[in-house]
Amino acid sequence: MKSLIFLVFFLCAGAMWAQSAPAATPEPMPNLPDQTVIAVFDDGTQLTMGEFKKLYAALPTPNQQLAMRDRKAFLESWAFMRKLALMAEKEKLDQQSPTKEALAYYRMFILSQAKINDAMNATTVEPAEILKYYNANKDKFKQVKVKAIYVAFRSSSASGGKGLTEAEAKAKAEKLLAELRKGADFATLVRQNSDDETSRNKGGDFATLNPTDNIPDAIRTAVFALKQGEVSEPVRQPGGFYLLRADEITYRPLSQVRDSIFSDLKQEQFKQWLDQTHAGTKVDFPNSAFFNNPAPAGPAKQ
C-alpha cells in the first residue's frame, strides 16, 4: 500500500513540478560504482547505479527529492509503473487514441526542449566580444559616489504643523543649489541644512550607486546625468527634495563584470537564434472556417 501511495504522489509531483516550491537541499547520491546492480525487476531486468543516475538526472526536481528521500519506495513505484507500461505496450494501448496522440505530443515537447537546451549550450562567446561589449557600454558599469542634501517638507494634510511646506522646501533647495554653484562648500551646507540625519553625520555621504540599483527612477536619472563634481537640480521624492552631488565617478573593472557580460551575450545570441528559428517557421491556413466560432445554439423547440 505504501508503494501505491508513493506512486500516486510521485506522479502528481511530476505533473505539478513547474509550480512547485523552491527546491530543498537534495539528499546525497549513494557512493556506489556505476556497474553496481541496485534493483532487479520481476522480468529479470537489472537496474545499475549508472542507469539510476541517468534516470535521476531526467526527473523533475520534486521527483528527485522524493526518489532520494525514500529510495526503496521510489524503486518499487518505478517497477510498478514499468510493469504497467509493459502491459500497455503488450496490449497495444500505445497505438490507440488518445494515448497514441499523448505520446506523440510529449515526445515532441521533450525533443523541442532538448533542442533548446542544446542550442543554448552550443552558444559561444569569445573573450574579444566581452571586451568589445565592455568598452561600448561603459556607462552600464558606471559607479557614482553621491553626496546629498535633503530638504524635508510636511504632508499637505498637516496644515499649520511644524516643518516646511512643499513649496517652501523647494524654494530652500533651489537657494542652496544657487549657493553651491557660486562656490559654497557642500559639506558645510549639509551640516547646516540637511534633514537626513544619517548622511548629515557623514558629511553628506549618501551612497555609491550603480545604474542597476533598486532606486527611484528620478534619482537614477539625476545621478547618472551628472559629471564629477556637479550637483543636480532639486529631485522631488515623497517627503522632501534632494540635491545630489556626483562626488566621484568610477567604472567597475572588467574583471568584476566579465561573468555578467558573458551571460548577457550568451543569452542575446541564443535569443537571436530562437527568433530566427521562430521567424522561419511557416504554416498555411487553407480553411478560414477553422477560426470562426460556431453560432450559439438557439432555444430548444417545444
C-alpha positions, 0 to 999 in steps of 0.5 A: 500500500505504501508503494501505491501511495508513493506512486500516486504522489510521485506522479502528481509531483511530476505533473505539478513540478513547474509550480512547485516550491523552491527546491530543498537541499537534495539528499546525497547520491549513494557512493556506489560504482556505476556497474553496481546492480541496485534493483532487479525487476520481476522480468529479470531486468537489472537496474545499475547505479549508472542507469539510476543516475541517468534516470535521476538526472531526467526527473523533475526536481520534486521527483528527485527529492522524493526518489532520494528521500525514500529510495526503496519506495521510489524503486518499487513505484518505478517497477510498478509503473514499468510493469504497467507500461509493459502491459500497455505496450503488450496490449497495444494501448500505445497505438490507440487514441488518445494515448497514441496522440499523448505520446506523440505530443510529449515526445515532441515537447521533450525533443523541442526542449532538448533542442533548446537546451542544446542550442543554448549550450552550443552558444559561444562567446569569445573573450574579444566580444566581452571586451568589445561589449565592455568598452561600448557600454561603459556607462552600464558599469558606471559607479557614482559616489553621491553626496546629498542634501535633503530638504524635508517638507510636511504632508499637505494634510498637516496644515499649520504643523511644524516643518516646511511646506512643499513649496517652501522646501523647494524654494530652500533647495533651489537657494542652496543649489544657487549657493553651491554653484557660486562656490559654497562648500557642500559639506558645510551646507549639509551640516547646516541644512540637511534633514537626513540625519544619517548622511548629515553625520557623514558629511553628506555621504549618501551612497555609491550607486550603480545604474542597476540599483533598486532606486527611484527612477528620478534619482537614477536619472539625476545621478547618472546625468551628472559629471564629477563634481556637479550637483543636480537640480532639486529631485522631488521624492515623497517627503522632501527634495534632494540635491545630489552631488556626483562626488566621484565617478568610477567604472567597475573593472572588467574583471568584476563584470566579465561573468555578467557580460558573458551571460548577457551575450550568451543569452542575446545570441541564443535569443537571436537564434530562437527568433530566427528559428521562430521567424522561419517557421511557416504554416498555411491556413487553407480553411478560414472556417477553422477560426470562426466560432460556431453560432450559439445554439438557439432555444430548444423547440417545444 
